[in-house]
Amino acid sequence: MDMPNLQTIHHFDVIIVGSGGAGLSLALSLPNHFNIAVLAKAALTEASTFYAQGGVAAVLDETDSIQQHINDTMIAGAHLCEMDAVQHTVEGGRPSVDFLLKQGVQFTLDEDEQLHLTREGGHSQRRIIHSADATGKAISTTLVERAKERKNITIFENYIAIDLITSHKLGHTDQANRAIGLYALDENTEKVHTFLAPFTALACGGAMKAYLYTSNPDIATGDGIAMAYRAGCRVANMEFNQFHPTCLYHPQARSFLITEAMRGEGAYLRLPDGERFMLRFDDRAELAPRDIVARTIDHEIKRLGIRHVWLDITHKSPEFIKEHFPTLYARLLELGIDITKDMIPVVPAAHYTCGGVVVDSNSQTDIEGLYAIGETSYTGLHGANRMASNSLLECFVYGMSAAKDIENKFDENFKLPEVPTWDDSQVTNPDEDVVILQNWDELRSTMWNYVGIVRTTKRLERALHRIEMLKREITEYYQDYRVSKNLIELRNLVLVSEMIVRCAMQRKESRGLHYTLDYPETSSEIRKTVLTPPNFAVEQPLVNTDI
């Protein structure tokens, strides 16, 4: 019989899963005397934040206003946004910018040495601060540097969280359910470690690797959403998956994103014959919200039987293009595309998870001591469609709110219960990893073909049938074999994919990012879709209309 892995037990005040903008803003906002662990699934900068090209939306110009930003967000979200969350986030814009500047993030300045503001789809004003066309990289690398400087922050790279440890899982069901840590696989040694703390935060990003074509990095496998649901947290609005309209169509760069800021600065979308087709569908043309632009591109591709459309900024001067989009210019030039002369082939790709774990204004979930931040969470901000550059803003606003809440609730006399270490003495090494790879490919193809930009009831039913079969296979595999990164991710992705389908089947209308041919009209009833796990402490309806 195989001996169990040697165990390492770590004790902290706060455990943060994820090293993107959400996780690091929380870590850097907590007091210096807190003992903090940051678990990074891969390298520290390998997070969606690093790849964000656009910027951070914030009301900074005197011609702009909080109310205008709120109105734009509500319109982009098809009026499904929750007003309290929108106001909380928008009002946190300037403090978030101050936080980033304090950390040392270098943003692009205008000729007057003020923060340069650009405009993106859905925004009525220029309110996007940016660092050229690589804002995420500037933010991520700076926050990582600050985190490494803090002696109270311990960083664990290449650690993938497996599951949360809660008081109810330990049998303490006579009290409120509380998160007390998690198990995580150290990919460096292939050993499972136990992390314990009175506070745990899930800042793991979204779940768009559920789709065959995506702009997301490989880490975006819905880990936080799946773990929270298994632990007993409600999840909401998973049917709203944003497809970015302009992902590069190129065999050597399948998930390279072309920033929306390019359209904000005047780029046109064209058909092969040169027509600016967006003008036929929306008065805002290329600056319409992402759901409209992505659906229109998808429609034209299918109508004409073409593989992609074109993004054209060649009518701008070469100097303007190189100044505003230096990263894009250099990268595309490597691929043989000179954007000062050539149009860019683009297609929509899965980009952002608008739903997630239900939280309050402090990022607190249904489980005491457990927080969810950023794309892992459902705050109510995005509604049926995320407006460009609101996502990074949400990370910082809710990261800082969570830090204040944790500081207020911290009790140095709190005693953690006894926790068993991970036992893998009854499992064996996988005999055929090809099973995982086959199921992974089948899941992502199913989601792309049946649960994509345009949906039908029949497609959703077929998707659910295949997902349920995959889920049974993966559950058996998980129970019989030692965990691996691929297995952990696949287990999470199949659960999150099921959530997406079940939420989509509940919504009998087309709204925002959810478009179904069977219900093409938008209902007068405004409601969010809430999935309640079987082990939730209080009975909740599947669909919650209390917004």
N, C-alpha and C positions, 0 to 999 in steps of 0.2 A: 504493500500500500504506500502511495506517495505521502511524504511528510508535508504538513502544512508549511506555507511560506513563512519565513522569519518575519515577524511583525515589527513595525515602528509606530508608536503612538505619539502624536504631536498635540500639545495643548496650546491654545491661543485665546485671545479675547474675541477676535473677529476673524472669520475665514471668508475670503472673497474668491469665488470661482470665476476667473476671467481676467484678462489683463488689457482689455480695450479701454475706451474712454469712460464707460460706466464704472467698471471695476476700479480703475486707478483714480478716478475723481473721488470715489468713496474713500479709498485708502489714504489719499493725500488730504482729505478734509477731516479725517479723524484726528484726535489729539495725539501728540507725540508719545504719551505714556501708554497708549494702547499697544498691545502685542498683536500684530496683524500678520496673517498668512495670505499670500496671493498665489493661487494655483493657475498656471498657464498651461493650456493643453498642448501647446507647441512652443515655439520661440515667443518671447514676450510681446513682440510687435506683430505676431501673426494673429491679428484680429481684424474684424471688419472695419474698425476705426482707421487702421493704417491705410486701407485702400480707398477711403472716402476722398473723392476729388473735389467736390463742391465746396461746402463750408458750413458755417454755423449761422442760423437765422436769429437775428436779434434786432430790436428796435433801438437804433442808435442815432438816426438822422432826425433833425427837427421837423422835416416834412412828413415823417412817419408817425405812427401812434400805436399804442398797445391795442386799441380797439380795432385798428385796421389789420394788425397781425392776427388778432382773434377772428375777425370776420373772414380773412383769407383762409385760415385753418379750417373753420367750420364749413366753408364752401368746398374746399378741396376734399374734406372728409365726408362729403355728401350728407352733412348735418347729423351724422351719427357720433360726432365727437362729444365728449362730456364737458360741459362748459367749465366746471370747476377745475378740471385737469388742464384745459386749454389756458385758462386765465393764470393758473399757478405756473405753468411752463413759460408762457409769454412774458409774464412779469419777472421771471427768473433770468431773462435774457441778458440784461446788463450785468448782474452779479456773476453770471457764468463767464461772460467775456472778461470781467475783472479777474476772476479766478484763473483763467487761461493765461492772461497777460502776466499775472503774478508768478505763474509757474515758468514763464519765459518763452511762451510760444510766439514765434515770429510771424505775424500776419502781414499781408501785403498792404502797403501804404499808398495813398494818392500823392499828387504833386504838392499838396499842402501838408504832407507828413501826417495825415489823418488816416484812420482805418479805411481802406478802399472797400466800398460796398458794391456788390453785384446783385443781379436779379435772376431768379429762376422761376420755373413754371409754377403757376398758382399764386405767386406773390404780386401784389399790386404796387409794391415799392421796392427800391433797391435796399435790401437789409441783410445781405449775406456777406459776412466777413470771411476771408479766405487767405490761404497762403499759396498764391498763384493757382495752379490746378492740382496741387498735392497737399491739400489742407489736412487730410487725415494723417499723412506721413509726418507732417510738422507737429501735429498734436500728439500723436502716439509716441514718437521718439522723445519728445520733450517730457511727457508724463512718465515714461519709462526711466529716463535719466533722474528725474526727481524722486521716483520710488526707490531706485537703487541707492540714492544718497541718504535715505531715511533709515536709521539704525533699527527702528522699531518695526520695519517691514521685512519679512522673510519671504523670498521668492522661490517658488518651486516650479521649474520649467519641465515641460514634457510629463505633466501629471494630468491624467484624465479622471474626472469624478465619475464614480460608478452609481452611487445612490446615497440619499440622505439618511442620517440616523435621527430618529425622532423618539420622543417619550412614548408615543402610542405604539410604535414598532417594538419597543422594549417591554411592552405589556403594561405600562403605567396609564391605563385608560380612565382612571378615576379623576384625572385632572386634564386641563387644557393641553392640547397637543403642542409640543415645543420641539424645535429643531436644536439638536445638540452636536451636530457635526456631520461628517460624511466619510465614506470610504473612497479612496482614489488609487488608481493604478499608476505606479511609477514606471514609465516606459523605458527608463534608463536601465532598470534592474529587473523589470517584469514582476515586481513585488507589489502587493496591495498594502497601503498604509491607512491608518486610522487617524483622522483629524477631528479634534474635539474643541468646541467653543460655545459660549452662551449665545453668540450671534453668528449667523451664516448668511452670506449674500450671493445670489446667483446672478452673475453678469456675463453669461456665456454666449450672448448673441442669439441669432435667430435660427431658422430651420430650412433655409432655402436650398440646402444640399439634397432635400427631398426631391428636387426636380432635376431632370436630365441636363438642362442648360441653365446655368446660373452665373451671376456675376460674383458670387460669394466665395471666400476662401474655403478650404476643405474643412475647417473647424466648425462650420455652421450647420451642425447636425441636431439642433433642438435639444441639447442635453439638459439645460436648465428647465425648460418647459416640461420635458418628460419626467425628470426627477421630482419636480414639485407636484405634478399630478399624481404620480405614484405615492407620494408622501401624504396626499390628501388636500391639495390646493385646487381651487377652481381655476379654470382656464376659459378665456373669452375670445370671441371674434376671430377664430383661426381660419375662417373662410376667406379673409381678406389678405391675399398674398400679392404684394406689389411686383409687377414685372417692369423692370426698367426698360424704357423704350429703345435705348441706343447702346447695345452691347456690340462690340466689334465682331463682324463676321469674317473670320480668318482662321485657317487651319492651324496656324502656329500660336494663336492667342484666343482660345475659345471663350475665356471668361474675362476679357479685358473690357472695362467699362469706358464709355465715352461720356464724360461729365455733362450733366444737364446745363451747366454754366455756359457751354458752347452755344446752345440754343438761346440761353439768356443774353448772350452777346451778339445774337443775330444770325446764327446758322439756320439754314433751311433744310427741310426734309423733302427729298425729291424721288420721283419714280424714274425708271430707266429712261423714259422719254424726256425727262427734265421737269415734269410738272411738279409744282408745290401742292401736293395733294391735301395737306392739312386744312387748307383754306376751304375745302368743300365740306368739312365736317364740323369745324368749330371756329367761331370768330376770333378766338385767341391764337389760332393757328399753332405754331410750334411751341407756344408758351401755355397751351392748355395743360391741365393737370396730367400727371403721368398715366393714370388709368385710361384716359381718353386717347392720349397719344399712342400708348402701347396697343390698345384695342384697334385703333385705326390702322396702324402698321400691320398688325396681324391680319386684319380684313383685306388690305391691299395685297399682301403677300399671297393669301389664299385665292383672292379674286383673279389675280394675274398669273398665278402659278410661278412666282419668282422666289428666289431664295433669300433675298434681302432688299432693303431700300437703301437710299443714299443720304448721307448727311453732308451738307455743302456749306463751307465757310470761305470758299475761294474768292468771294466778292469783297472780303475784307483785305486790307493790306498785309503783306508778309510780315511787316514789323509789328502790327497789331496782334497777329496770330501768335508769333513767337514770344511776344511779351506776356500775353494772357494765358497761353497754353504751352509753356516750355516743355513740360513733361510729356504731354500728349504728342507734341511735335517731334520730339526726339525718339520716343518709342515707336511711333508709326513710321517714322523715317527708316528705322531699323527693319521694318516689315515691308519696305518698298512703297510706302504711301507718303507723299509729300502734301500735307494738308493745306499748304499755301497754293497748290496747283490742282490737287486731286480731291475728288469727293471720297467720303469714307463709307464703306459698306457696313450697314448696321441691321441688327435684329433685336427684338425684345428678349429678355432673359429674366428668370426669377431673381428677385433682388432683395425684398424686405418682407419680414413677417410683421404685419400690423397687429395681430392678436398676440396673446401670451398669458402669463400668469397674472391673475387679478391682484392688484395692489391698491393701497390707498396713497394719499399725497406724500407719504414718507417712504414709499416703496415697500411697506410692510404687507406680507401675504396673509393668507388665512391661518397660517401656522405661526405661533409666537416665536420670535427670535429669528424668523426666516424672511429675508428680503429678496426682491427681484428687481433688477435695474436694467434699463436700456431695452434692447430688442427682445430680451427674454420676457419682459413684463407687458401687461396690458394696463396702462394708466388711464386710458380713455382719451388720450390726446389725438390719436390719428384717425379714429372713426373708421370709415370705409375706405380711406385712401390717405396715406402719409404724404404731406406736402414736403417738397424738397427742402433739405437742410434743417427740418424740425427734429430729425432723429438725433443728431449730435447734441443739439440743445437739450433734448429730453435726458440724455445721458448725464449731463453735468448738473442740471437742475435737480433731478431725482437722486443723483449720487450725493450731492451736498445735503439734500433733505434727509436722506437715510443716515448720513453721518451725525446730524443733529439729533435724530431720534434715538440712535444707538447710544450716543453720549448721555442723553437724558435718562435712558432706561438702564444704563449699566450699573450693576450691583457687584462690587468686588467680593462680597460674601456669598455669591451664588455658587452652589455646589452642583457639579455635573454628576449624573448617576453613573453606575458601573456600566461599561459598554463592552460587549464581546468583540474580540478581534475577528478579522475576516478568516473564515475557515474554508479552505479549498481541498481538504483532505479526501473528500468523496468524489472529486471530479478528476478528469484526465486531460492531457493535452489534446487539442483538436487534431483529428485524423486527416481532415481535408478542408483547408481554408477556402477551396474553390466553392464550397457551399455558401459561405458568407458573400463572396464576390458575386455569385449568381443571383442570390436574393437581393443584394444591393442594386444590381443592374435592373432586375425586374421591377423593384419598387420604384426607382426613379423614372423608368420608362412609363410605368402605369400612371404615375402622377402627372407626367408631362402630357401624355396622350388623352387622359380622361379628366384631369382636374386642373387644366391650364387656364388660359386667358378667357376662353369661351367654354361654358359648361352646359350640360343637359342632365336631366334626372337619370336617364339611362346610363350615361357615362359615369355618373357618380355611383350608381348601384354596382356597375361592373368593377369600378375601382375598389369599392368597399369589399366586395367578394374576394378579390385577389389579395387585398391587404390583410383581411382576416386569416386567410390561409398562410400567408407569409408570417404573420404574427405568431401563429401556433408553431410553425417550424422553428422560428427564432427563439421562442420561449423554451422549447425542448432543448435546443442547442445550448442556450444559456445555462440551463440547469445541469447539463451533462459535462460541459467542458470548461477549462480555465478561461477566464476573461482575457480578451485582447482589445486593443483600441478599436479595431474594425467591428468586433462583436458588440462592444458597448455602444458605438455610434449607430450601428444598424438597429439594435434593440430600441434606441431612443427615436430614431427616424421613423420606424414603422409605427410606433405609438403616436408620434406627432402627425404623421400622414393620416392615420385614422381620425385624429381630431379634426384635421382640415376637412376631410370628407364629411364627417358627421355634422360639423357646423354648417357646411355648404348645403347639406340636405335639409337642414332645418330652415334655411332662409328661402322663403317662397317669393322672391322678388329679385330684381337686378338693382344693385346699389354699389356705386364706387367700383372697387376692384372685383366684386363678385357679379359676373354677368352670366345669366343663364337663358338659353333660347326658349325654355319652357315658361319662364316668368320674366319677360323682357321689360315690364314696367316697374317703376319704383313705387312701393307701397306708401300710403299715407301714415302708416304706423311705424314709428321709429323705435327700434329695439336692438339691443345687443344680444348675441348668442352666447350663453354660458354653459359650459360642460362641467358637471359636478361629479367628482370621483366617487366610487362606491363607499369609500371610507371617510367621506366628509362628515364632520361632526354634526352639522345641522342639515335637515332636509332642504334642498333647494330645487326649484323647477329647472328643467333643461334649458328653457328659454326664459331669460330674465328681462322683463320689460321696464324695470325700474332704472331709468337713466337720469 
